[in-house]
Amino acid sequence: MEAFHTIEPELNCEFTLARKHWGNVDLEKIEQACDSTCTVDVAAVVMQEGLAHICLLTPSMRLLRAKIEMNIHRKRRGNCSLYDKALEGFYKNVIQGI
């Protein structure tokens, strides 16, 4: 009948999807979409100073694998050592997360 339905579930909100008859193709697609161990297409690190999100991207979802958050001291005239040390520590944590 070419009838389609769209739903927009909210983040961390459980929902139940019911159907009287499921085809094998539909069941396989649902299993693949829910399987977090499926093949990952892309790994991404999205970051700004002091905050980094390490994500894995699949065809059907984005998985947040790590969130790294650190306080980075601001640069001060003549003395950047605290800033440099904090930034270096932040980058080390990001690399460990990867």
N, C-alpha and C positions, 0 to 999 in steps of 0.2 A: 504493500500500500504506500510505500515511500513516505512513511510518517516518522519524524524524528523528534526527539525530546532533548532538551538541554537542561542540565542542572549545574549549579555552582556551589559545591560544598565549601563551607568555611574551614579555615585552618584549625586543626585539632578538634573538629566537631564530628562525632561519629554519625554515620547514617547507614541505613539498610536499603539495599537495592533488591527488589523482588521481581521475579518473572516466572510465569508458569512453566515455560519450556525454554531451556538454554541450549543453543547449538554448540557443537564442539569448538568451532572457530571462536565464538564469543567467550567461552570458558578459557581457552588458551590465551586470548588477549587480556582477560582480567587477571589471570595468573601471572602473566609477564609484567603487567602494569603494577602489580602488588609485590613483586619479588624484588627486594632491594639488592639482591646479589646478582641480578642480571647484568649483562654487559653494559658498562658505562661508556657513553660516547665521548664525553668531555669532562675533564676535571678543571675547576676554575677557582682562583683565589681572587676574591673581591676585597680590596683593602683601601683604607685611608690611614692617616697617621694615628696609630694607637688602636686600630680596630681592623680585624681581618676575618672574613668568612671563607672557609674552605668547603667547596660544594662539589658534588658529583652530579652530572646531568645525564639523564636517560631520555629516551624518546617520550616518556610519559610523566616524568617527575623530576624535581630537583631535590637532592638529599643534602642537607647541611651536615657535614661530617665534623666540623670543628668551628668554634668561635673563639678567637683570641682577642682579648681586650687588655690593654695596658695603658697606664698613665705615662705620657711622654712629657718630660719637663720642657718648658719653653726655652728657646735660645736667649742667652743674656750677653750683653756686650762684653767682649774680651774673655768670656768663659763659656765655651760650648761643650765642655767635657761631660756635664750631667746629661745634656740633651743627646750627645753622641752615644753615651753608654746606654741610655734608655732606648734609643732607636736601635742600637745593635742588639740589645736583649729582645726587643720586640721581633726583629727579623729572625733571630735564632728560634724563638718560639713558633713563628710561622713555618720555618723550615722543618722543625720537629713535627708540627701538625700535618704537614704535607707527607 
